[in-house]
Amino acid sequence: MDSNIHYDESPAKRRKLSPNGHDRPSLFAFPPQEEHDDVGVVVGEKPKNNGGPNISISANPRLAGQTVAPFLAKHIPKQYAPLGGLSISAKPSNADPNTKYCYRHRPDLKCRRQADEPSMDQLQHELEDLSQSDQQAITHVWSLFSAAPGKHRNLMLQGILTQCCFPQLSYLAGNIRELVRIDFLTALPPEISFKVLCYLDTTSLCKAAQVSQRWRTLADDDVVWHKMCEQHINQKCTKCGWGLPLLERKRLRASKRQLQLRATGRGLNEWSPDITPGPEGSSFPEDPAATVGVERQATSTKAQTHHDPQPGTCDGLEEESYFRPRYRPWKDVYKDRFKVGINWKHGRYSTKLFRGHSNGVMCLQFDDSILATGSYDSTIKIWDIETCEEIRTLKGHESGIRCLQFDDTKLISGSIDRRLKIWNWRTGQCLSTYTGHSGGVIGLHFDSALLASASTDKTVKIWNFEDKSTFILRGHEDWVNAVRLDSPSRTVVSASDDGTAKMWDLDTKQCIRTFEGHVGQVQQVLLMPSEFEFEEVDDDDGASSTASAQLQPMEKQETTDPLRHECFGAGFDSNDRQLPPRYMLTSALDSTIRLWETATGRCLHTYFGHLEGVWALAADTLRIVSGAEDRMVKVWDPKKGYERTFTGHAGPITCIGLSDSKLCTGSEDCEVRMYSF
């Protein structure tokens, strides 16, 4: 230790002294009481060498001791009570209201920003260059300001600012710019930080993760990215207009409760309540069959609600492992989906070819691993998507296969031979055969225990697998090419060569509405998902479309539930019955695709672009895909229109399959092409 540095003998005055024996002035401490001449003027007195009024503080030590010391002892007694003579019996005051909520004076806050050491050293050296009397006057001012309440501080600053020249104002502006910056995410509670970050778009969120480790922890949290997935996946975001491919909904719902509790601060620390399991349990369900595309595989062991400390482990690590994701982080899921969305947007894909049929391919369906195709060669083929190899061939129909659909347990096919067959597609065994149409079966769709079939005999037939009942819907004047069931509302829609599409009530067995507008045979009809939304734009094509029901058109905003029940007929008078999907798509040989509002029968939009009749149609909440006799496959944005064209087939496109990351097309050239994004 430096021998020149010594300390006062009094324990109450443990002040560090400079080598020359004089006190080294502290930046925010009361100056030593020494005898000096006055170097300033009292408040309100005009100095001789200044042309205007000035506000100054007297540097007389005795006057300062009489005026400043009591002021300091009153407002900051912890620092100045020993010097100010405050009685020991005096009641201690509460925390300084000036600094109680100030992040700069709260050492318990992680975001506390103190003055940097170089600046303080420079300030100290500049102060030492002044005379002792000037040092004393300046420290008096600092001490007064430090002790003053907030209201007094504002008055002092206002007085100082009124006397500042432009150089001083410029100096203030340059320094304040840095001082007012605050790491607000670190200062705020985690649940509020999550709320703020949820308002950012993807780009801003990724940039926020690069600010600091604390920001990265918050910006990468599952709470934030789960919200991002919710507003983008399988739907168009209302903020940015972006939409990403479908994510498995069951798992999304299962994890939503856990993340909502975390977002509100529950279970984040030892003071907040523990997270309780949701109705479906604390663990997320595994449902591989419901997943299309990327699955969230488990990345860590199952977390438990209560932990038993293990020897040699840290409580902090256990608490951290409690919130460790059981599956892939939602940010990774979003990233994978985002890549798929970008590939769709820019047309980046890989292609697989499936060859084996000896005649045109008329229908197809696929899932994650299996592709099923039906052909005019009277066979159904099951393919391995990964290897493009044929697994087995289902034989039994006597004529061309026009339609098929499969699930985990069965495959149902319809043929020109007027028969419906149910197969075990895993073994190739035909389980049963249904006859009932007087013409070829060219369309089918099953949902739950109901099966609807469309035929060249101009009828739609409904088959109930539970009670073995059947009934026929009559009303079309030509071949019925396609049908779609909606079990929740107990309705079915059909498309016919008579140029119309119809919606039927399965309870009353009556036609609810006829959709007219196409000038060619209607080949396909689709009910849009409930998540699908369409912003109507005024155009002229809607005026050319009419509905058979005598109803006034209703704007989207005016379509309330009671009115919609009234629109769908007497069968929907009860509010307990679910309404049919709001939107419907049709395609026809007039080379157009039309979007309809089912409640009013209005055509909301017509998509033009194909040169010949549109035979195949598929859609989800993000896009519409069509195939036509012009050998082209076109992708449409439901709101903006045409996006992209795919070519490659040597014959008309007869069937299309669509998933979040794949597109499959079949043609009369006997070939199936699968585009993987």
Secondary structure, 3 states (H helix, E strand, C coil): CCCCCCECCCHHHCCEECCCCCECCCCCCCCCCCCCCCCCCCCCCCCCCCCCCCCCCCCCHHHHHHHHHHHHHHHCHHHHHHHHCCCCCCCCCCCCCCCCCCHHHCCCCCCCCCCCHHHHHHHHHHHHCCCHHHHHHHHHHHHHHHHCCHHHHHHHHHHHHHHCCHHHHHHHHHHHHHHCCCCHHHHCCHHHHHHHHCCCCHHHHHHHCCCCHHHHHHHCCHHHHHHHHHHHECCECCCCCCEECCCCHHHHHHHHHHHHHHHCCCCCCCCCCCCCCECCECCCCCCHHHCCCCCCCECCCCCCCCCCCCCCCCHHHHHHHHCCCCECCHHHHHHHHHHHHHHHHHCCCEEEEEECCCCCEEEEEECCCEEEEEECCCEEEEEECCCCEEEEEEECCCCCEEEEEECCCCEEEEECCCEEEEEECCCCEEEEEEECCCCCEEEEEEECCEEEEEECCCEEEEEECCCCCEEEEECCCCCEEEEEEECCCCEEEEEECCCEEEEEECCCCEEEEEEECCCCCEEEEEECCCCCCCCCCCCCHHHHCEECCCCCCCCHHHCCHHHHHHHCCHHHCCCCCCCCCCEEEEEECCCEEEEEECCCCEEEEEEECCCCCEEEEEECCCCEEEEECCCCEEEEECCCEEEEEECCCCCCEEEEEECCCEEEEEECCCEEEEEEC
